[in-house]
Amino acid sequence: MGAKEKMHSIGQPVPELSVADVERAQQHYRDALGFEIGWLYPGKEIGAVLRPGVTIFFRKRKPPFEPAIHWVFAEDIDASYQELNSSGANIVDPLEKKPWGLRQFTVKDLDGNLFYFHHD
């Protein structure tokens, strides 16, 4: 049996981001990035936010911690940029065509995690 024959369908990975304060991160992702607050465990050490097709977990950690980097494909990069810009997301690199050919912009959250939104 070849490797392809053994493969079964698996779900999309869910990132878990280190944050200083889970509730603060959830509120920021709701207000600036358009997510809904999913759940928050008692003790407020772990929680989640949701958007159609996307779930992100947050885990409380003591800074300093290594920020995570995520590459996010945006079907309509202009609409995504407008939405996030108008909602107050911290856009640290504006939308532009990069030398490697992607149209891209970068969002940084309150804990330093980066999201590179791109389209070919």
NORJO-V105004 format. One record per residue. RES is the residue in one small letter. SS is DSSP state (a for helix, b for strand, c for the rest). PSI is psi as a letter, one per 20 degrees, with the letter a starting at -180 (none if undefined). D_FIRST is the distance of its C-alpha to the first C-alpha in Angstrom with 1 decimal. Layout:
res = <RES	RES>
ss = <SS	SS>
psi = <PSI	PSI>
d_first = <D_FIRST	D_FIRST>
This chain:
res = <m	g	a	k	e	k	m	h	s	i	g	q	p	v	p	e	l	s	v	a	d	v	e	r	a	q	q	h	y	r	d	a	l	g	f	e	i	g	w	l	y	p	g	k	e	i	g	a	v	l	r	p	g	v	t	i	f	f	r	k	r	k	p	p	f	e	p	a	i	h	w	v	f	a	e	d	i	d	a	s	y	q	e	l	n	s	s	g	a	n	i	v	d	p	l	e	k	k	p	w	g	l	r	q	f	t	v	k	d	l	d	g	n	l	f	y	f	h	h	d>
ss = <c	c	a	a	a	a	c	c	c	c	c	c	c	c	b	b	b	b	b	c	c	a	a	a	a	a	a	a	a	a	a	a	a	c	c	b	b	b	b	b	c	c	c	c	c	b	b	b	b	b	b	c	c	b	b	b	b	b	b	b	c	c	c	c	c	c	c	c	b	b	b	b	b	c	c	c	a	a	a	a	a	a	a	a	a	a	c	c	c	c	b	b	b	b	b	b	b	c	c	c	c	c	b	b	b	b	b	b	c	c	c	c	c	b	b	b	b	b	b	c>
psi = <p	r	h	h	h	i	p	q	p	q	r	p	q	o	q	o	p	p	q	h	o	g	g	g	g	g	g	g	h	g	h	h	j	j	r	q	p	f	r	p	q	q	i	k	h	q	a	q	q	q	q	o	i	p	p	p	q	p	p	p	q	p	q	q	q	p	q	q	p	p	p	o	p	o	g	n	h	g	g	g	g	g	g	h	g	h	i	j	q	n	o	i	p	r	p	r	p	r	h	j	i	q	p	q	r	p	p	p	a	h	j	i	p	q	o	o	p	r	q	none>
d_first = <0.0	3.8	6.7	8.2	6.2	7.2	10.6	13.5	17.0	19.4	23.2	25.3	26.5	30.1	32.1	34.7	37.7	40.4	43.8	47.3	48.0	45.5	48.1	49.5	46.0	45.3	48.7	48.2	44.8	46.5	49.6	48.5	44.8	44.9	42.7	43.6	43.9	41.2	42.1	43.8	43.5	46.7	47.8	46.6	44.1	41.1	41.0	39.3	40.1	38.5	38.4	36.5	32.8	33.8	34.4	35.8	36.6	39.6	40.3	43.8	44.0	47.0	47.5	46.9	43.2	40.8	40.6	37.2	36.4	34.5	33.8	34.3	33.8	36.8	36.7	40.5	41.4	45.2	45.2	43.3	45.7	48.7	47.5	46.9	50.0	52.3	51.0	51.9	48.6	49.2	48.1	48.4	47.3	48.3	46.3	46.2	44.0	42.7	42.6	38.8	39.1	38.4	41.2	41.2	43.3	43.1	44.0	44.9	45.3	47.9	45.9	44.9	41.3	40.6	39.0	38.5	38.6	37.5	37.0	36.2>
